[in-house]
Structure formats: structure tokens, C-alpha cells
Amino acid sequence: MTEGHPPAAGPAALNTSVAHNARVWNYWIGGKDHYEVDQRVGEHVAGMFPVIRAVARADRDFLGRAVRYLAGECGIRQFLDVGTGLPTVDNTHEMAQRIAPESRIVYVDNDPIVLVHARSLLTSSPEGVTDYIDADVRDPEGIVQRAGDTLDLSRPVAVILLGILNFVPDAGEARDIVRRLMAEVPSGSHLVLTHPTYDGDVGGEGNVAAMEFWNANATPPITARGRAEIAGFLDGLEPVEPGLVPCSQWRPESAAAAPVPQFGAVARKP
């Protein structure tokens, strides 16, 4: 399970009768933007796979550490957040602009409920810019072209793909999406990635049954992948230490951080 949102063939209609990942994820991290059906399915999945709430929190905390690293240590001032999800506390623009008020952020999603909330909640510091694009992750060139109205594509961009590639069932297509996105941004840009796994050494065995239940009872369908397959998304890039690890253990604030079945990485385009 994951925070990001799925690609779609065209504009999606808001359906509140079926549990939806954006709202269930919001429920797991303690938000208020969900319905009874989302809570019911979320509770069932958590009963099958209790670590899911820790995964949700770890994924969110990873985003914070990655953004602070990129803005604070790497001097990145532009962020392209694809599959942004429902706005919560400490969104990408808030964290980046807290360090560098001039930061420019473009959010991308095509979920109608996300669009409604994004328009009302995503603001910006006076020195920076925040924009939102209603677009499909399967159109990388179109996303970057539209983002170019806000971002200077001659300067490095942090491309954020938190929990979005797991909605692309074909691994080859998912790799191609990453390759095409990163081809559109200059040297010095970074990829920020998370993806769920079924690998047993990080507690991912339970993801299999939980995702089977999810795919039968909620939307959209989701898939987990093994470490090696997820590592393939970083081909041609330079992983930042400690590389591809459970997202809870990427530069954690505590050395005692437990692993979660959700890999995370930050990688630089040479």
C-alpha cells in the first residue's frame, strides 16, 4: 500500500462508495479526509497487515528527511512531486520553503479528491511558487513540459515519486516512466522514490495477502516488487548513501529505526 495515486486513461470521477487509496492512506496517517468505507477497508487491511500504519508514517517521514537533505545540503530549489496525494501537515512545499523560501514546487496528480483539496490548501511563501498539474504519470514528457511553466528546467529538479510506480503493474513500463522523467531534467537533478515490497527480510510477506484483499475490495489495484526490481528504477543514477533501504532507515533520526516493507532511495542524475 502506498501514498501515491494511480495513472488513469482520462479524468476520473469522484466515487465515495468504494474505498480509495488516497483516502485510506490519509486515514492511516491520522488525517480527516476519508469516508466510512475507507475507514472500514483500512481497518481490515491493518488487521491483516498491522505494520501498514508504520509504513504510512515511515513513508511520510522519509519524504521530510529527503526534502530537508535536498534543500538544505544539496541546494535544490525546485521540486516536481508526482502522485502527491492528499495535502496533510508538512507538505513538500512547506518543508522546502521553510529552508529556502524561494523554492518552487509543482505537484502532479489526477485524483479528483486530491485536486479539490490541493486547490484550497497548497499555498506558497511570497518568495517562492507552488503550482498543481492535473496529469497522468504515464505522460512524463507532458508533465515536465507543463511543469516548465513554473520550474526552470535548465537548473536541477528533485523529482519525487513516492508510492506511485506500484500502480503501474508492468515493471518495464514503470522503469520507462522513470527513465523518461529523468531524461527531461538536467544533470544534478535527483530522484526521490519509495515503493512497497514483499521481501521477507524486511517484513513484506504480509503485503501479498493484504494487497490481494485490497485489489478485490478497493481501488486502484496495487503491486509490490522485490528489492532488485525496485533497484532497477535507479539505473543510470547515483544513489545517495545509504542507497536503497527500507524508507524508515534512510538517514533516520534514530539509529534504532526498525525496517518497514517499503523501500526508499534518493539518487542523483550525473
N, C-alpha and C positions, 0 to 999 in steps of 0.2 A: 504494500500500500504506500501511497506517496502523496506529497502535497501538490504536485503539478497537475496540469489539466490536459485533456486529450486533444489531438487534432480532430478536425471534423471536415466533412466534404463541403459544408456550407453553413450559413448562420444557424445556430442551434436555438431551439425554443426552450424556454424555462419550464421544467417539469418538476413539480414539487411532490408528485405521488410516488416517485421512485428514488431511493437513496442515491446520492451523487457524491463522488469522491471529494469535491471541493468542500462540500458542507460537512461530510463525515470527518474529514481531516480537521476542519475547524472545530468540530465537537471534541475530537481527541486532544487538541491543544488548549481546550478551555474557552473557546470563543462562543459567540451567541448567534452566529449566522447559520442556523441549521433548523431542520424541521423534525417532527416526531419520528418520521420514517428514517431519517439519518441517524438519530439517536438510537433507535431500535437496532438497526443494522450495525452501527458502530459498537454497541454493547455486545452483540452476538459475535462479531469478529474479535473483539477484545477478550471475550470468554474463551474463544478457540486459541487465540494467539496473544496472551497477556502483554507481551513485550511491545505491542504495537504503539501504545501510548508513549513508551520510552523512545521508540523510533521517531515518532512525530516530534517530540521535544528535541531529540538529538539532531534531527534534520534542520529544525529551526535555529538551534544554537550554532550549528555548523555554518549556516548562512551568515550569522552575525560575525563569527570569527573570520570567515573568508573575506567578507566585505571590509572589516576593520584592517585585515592584513593588506588587502589590495589598495585601499585608500590611504592607510597610514604608513605602510612600509614600501609599497611599490609606486606610490604617487598616481594611481589610476584615478581618473576624474570622470570616466564615462562608463555606464553600466547598462547592459541590454539584458533584461530579466525576462526570459521566455517561459511561459507557463507560471506566471507569478502567483496565482491562487488568490484567495480572499484576503483583503488587507487585514492585518492584525496590528499588534504593537511592535514597534521597531521593524518597519518595512525597509527594503533596500535603500530607498532614497533618504529615509530618516537617519540610518546608520552612516551612510556615506557622507551626507551633508553635515552631520554632527562633527565629522573630522575635517571635511573640506566643503564649506558651504557652496562653493561654485560648482559642485558635482552635477552632472547631467545624467538623468536616468530615464530610460524608456522601458515601460512594461509592455509585455505582449501576452495576450490570452484570447480565447474565442468562446469562453463560457459566459452565457448571458448574465448569470447571477454575479459573476466576478466583475463584469463590465458595469453593472449597476452600482456596485459598491465602489469600484475604482474611481468612477467619475465624481463621487461625492467625497471620498476620503483621501485620495492621493494628491497631496499638495506639494509645495516646494519652498525652499528658502528663497529669499529675494535674489540672492546672488546666483542661484542655480536654476535648473529646469527639470520638471517631471512631466513626462508625456505617457500616453497609453495608446497602444495599437491593437485593434481587434483583428487578429490574423491567425493563420494556421501554421503550426510548426513545420508542416511539410512544404512550406514555401520559403525556404531560408533566404533566397535572393530577394524576394518581395519584402520580407521582414526588414532586412538590412537596408534596402532601398528606402523604405518608408522611415526607418529609424534615422536615416541620414538627414532628414529634415530637422532633427534635434541634435544629433551627435555629429562630431567632426570625424569622419571616417579616415582621415589621414593621421589620426592620433589613436593610441591604444584604447581598446574597449574590453571591459570584462563581460564576457558572455555567460550568463547564468542559466543552467539547465537543471534545476532541482526537481527531481521526480517527474520528468516529462517523457524521457525516452522509453520508460516502461509502458507507455501507452502506444508504442509503435511495436507491434508484435514481431515484425521481421527484423532480425538483427542487422542484416545488410542495409536495409533502408534506414535504420536508426544510425548506423555508422555514417552513411552517406549524408544524413542531415547534419551531423556534427562537422563532417569534412567541409560541406558547402558553407555552413555558417562561418567557420573559422577561416575559410578562403576569402571571405568578404571583409575581414578586418585585418589591420596591419600588424607587422612584427611588434612584439611587446604586448600584444593583447593576451588575455588569459581566458581559459575555460574553467568554470566552476560547475561541478557535476555531482549529483547524488543519484543512486539507483538501488532498488531493493534486490536482495539476493536470497537464494535458497541454500547457500553454502552452510553446511552443518557446523563448521568450526567457529562461526560467529552467531550461531543460534537460528539459522534460517530455515531449518526443516519445517517448522510450523507455518511458514509462508505458503507452502504448497496447498495445504487443505484450506487455509484462510482465503487464499485467492480463488480457489475453486468455488467456495461459498459466495464470495464477492461477485464473481463473474456470473453466477446463476441468479443472484438476487439484487444486484445493484449495477450502476453504470458509472464509468465506462469500463470495458474489460482491461485487465492489467496483467503484466507478466513480470516475473523475476528472472534474473540471469546470474550465472556464475562469475566468479572473480575474473577469470581470463577473458570472458566475453565482454565484461564491463571495461576491463583494461584496454580492449581494442578501440574504445571510443577516444582514447588518448593518443592514438597513433600519430606520429609526426609532431607531437607536442613535448614539452619538457616538464614532467611532473615536479611540483614544488614539494620539498620534504614535508611530511613523511611519505609522500606518494599516495597510492590508492589504498585506503584503510577504512575500517568502519568509521562513519562520519563522526561518531562520538569521540574518536581517538585521533582526529586530525587537529593537531596543535591544541589539545584540550587544556582547559584551565586547571584541571586536576589530573595528576599522574595516575590516579586510581579510576579514571573513567572506564566504565565497562563497555565491551564491544556491543554493537547492535547490528542486526542483519540488514544494514543499509550502508553501502559503500559511498565514500565521498572522496573527491580529489580536487585539487587546483593545479592547473597546468598552463605553462607559458608557451605562446607561439614564438619560435625563434625568428 
